[in-house]
Amino acid sequence: MIRLHHIPGSRSMRVLWLLEELGLRYELRLWSLTDGGMRSAEFLAISPAGRVPALEIDGRAIFESGAIVEYLTEREGRLAPRPGAPDRADFLEWVHFAETQANIIQALNIHHVFLRPESARSIPLMKLDTKRLAVTARALEAHLSGRETLLDRFSAADCMLGFNIDAVFRFLPRADYPALDAYGRRMMSRPAYRRAEEAGGGSLFARDFYAVPDA
């Protein structure tokens, strides 16, 4: 039995997408950010920090997106270079780069989407995190120019990073990063991504774009 603990629009979408790419059967357990359930003893026994994703598999629970992705690809022997392969380090770099970028996105989400009242927001921090996000986007733009995927073939690193792209363009102008935009569209057009969206998709965003307000 495989059970994924999931919130629509959250980073657990990466694991849901990967499960679909791998063709594995799974059960989806949905949680809410707002009802307090993720602070329950039941959930904390699965994910000690009270966060998704968490995956119950092989008689245990695993949390953290990158750890789950590495575990699933090694377990299944697919969608990742094997340990010792020449491009294994590249795979691991992009898996963890995705989380670096996601943490910046999370900071922007807090300011733009979740923090109330709006007067509690820090505009200098919003500007700083937008610039930090742009640094990651420029790195990806350079890497993806002339490429279809992060490695020379689709891999689970694309599930990790491809999930970020919609959120990136909620805060940065899409037109400034054409290769990254095209990459994101390719990822979201994959049949497995669309199945994951149907099974547990959703968005945290109410707007197409969030500009940093004037001070």
N, C-alpha and C positions, 0 to 999 in steps of 0.2 A: 504494500500500500504506500502510495506517495500522496502526501497532503501538503498543499501550499497555502500558507497563511498570507492573505493578500488584501491590499487596499487599492481600489481602482485609482489610476493616475499616479501611483507611487512607484518607488524603485522595485517593488516586487513584480512589476510588469516585465522586467528583464528576465526573471526566472520563469514566469508564465510563458513568455515567448520562447525561451529555450526549451522548455518541456514540449511545446508544440513542434519546434524544429526537430527535436529528437524523437518525436512520435511516441512519447511515453504516456501511459494512462495515469491520471491523477485526480484527486479530489480538491476542490477549491473551498477554502474557508475564508469568508469575507469578514473584515473587521472595519470599524469606524474610527476616525480620528477624534470624534467629538463625544462619544457616549461613555468614555471611561473604561471600556472593556479591555483595552490594551494595558491597563494598569492592574488588571485582575491577577490573582495568584495563578489561575489557569494559564494565562498567556505568558506571564513572566517565567513560568517553569519551562516554557518553550524558547522564549527570546528574552534573556535577562534584562536587556535595556528597554524592553517594551516597544520594539520596532519591527516592521516588516522589511524584507521578506524573512520568513522562517519556513523551513522545509522539513517535514517529517518523512524520513526515508530510512530503510534498512535498520529499523529498530531504534532510531535516535532522531534528534532534532538538530538541524544545522541553521545557523543564522549568519548574516552578512552576505550581500550579493556576490562579491568576488569569491568567497569561500564556497558558496553553493555552486557557482559556475564551474570552478575548478573541480569540485567533487563530481558533479554530474558528467563533465566531459571525460574525466579519467575513468569513472565507473562505466560509461558507455563506449569509450574508445573512439569518440567521434567529435567533430567540430572544434578540435584543438590540436595543435602539434603535440606529439608525445614528449614526455620528459627526455631531454637529451637531443631533441631535434634542433637543427640550426635556427629555426624561427620560433622556438619555444620562448626565448627571452622577449622577442617582439610581442608575442601573444600576451605574456604576463604584463609587459609594460602598458599595453593598451587596456587590458582589463582594469588595471589599477589607476591609469590616467582617467578612465571613465568615472571613477569614484572621486578623484580629485576635482574634476569638473562638476560632478553632481553636488558636492559639498558647497561649492560657490553658488550653484543654482538654488540650493536649499536656503542659503542666507538671503538671496534675493526674493525667494518665495515668502519667507517670513516677513520681510519688510513690505512687499507689494501686495501680498494676498491675505496673510493671516493676522498681522499685527494691528490691533485696534486699541484705542483710537489712532487715527492717522498721525496725530501730533506726537505719538510715541516713537515714530520712525526717525532714524538718523539719516538725513540726506547725505552727509559726507560718507557714511558707510555704504549707502546705496551706490553712490558714484564710484567708490573704490571697488566694490564687488563687481560692478558692471565692467570696469576696466580689467579686473582680474579674469572675468569671464571672456572678455575679448582676447586676452592673451592665449587662452586655451583654444578659442575658435580660430585664431590665426595659425596656431600650430597645426590644427586639423586641416585647415584650408590648404596649407602647404603640403601636408602629407597626402591628402586625397586628390589633389590635382592630377588628373590622368589615371586615377585608380578607381576601381569599382568598390573595393572593400579594404579594410585595414591591413589585412595580410594579402597574399596572392590568391586567396579564395575566401569564401564566407566562413566565419568562425564564430564561436561564442563571444569573442571580444566584440563583435559587431552587435550582439544582443546587449552587451553591457553599455556600449557607447551609443549605439543607434537609438536607444530609448531616450537619451538626453536631448536629441536634436530639436524636437518640438519645443522643449522648454528653453533651449538656447535662443530660439528665434522669438520667444516672448519678450526678450530683453535686449537683443541685438538686431540690427537691421539685416533682414534676409539677403538683400541685394548686395551687401558687402562681402558675402561668403558664398559665391555660386557653386563651388565644388562641394562644400559642406551641405548646402541646400539640396543639391542633386543626390548626394549620398543619403541624406535623411529621407528623401522621397523614395529612393530605391528600397531602403530598409522597411519603410512602412507599407510598401506595396507587396512585400513578400507574403505568400499565402499563409505561412505559419504566424506571422505578425497579425494578419487579419483574423485568423482564428482566435488568437489570444485576445484581441480587441473584442471579439464577439463574446468570448467566455467571461472576461473580467475587465473590459476596458473602461475608460472614463478619464476625466481631466480635472485637475485642480484649478484650472484657469477660467475666469469669467470673461477675459478680454483677449483679443488677438495679440496685443502689444502693450507693454507696460513701460512707459517712459519715466526716467528719473524726474521727479517734480523739481521746480525751481525752489531754491532756498527761501 
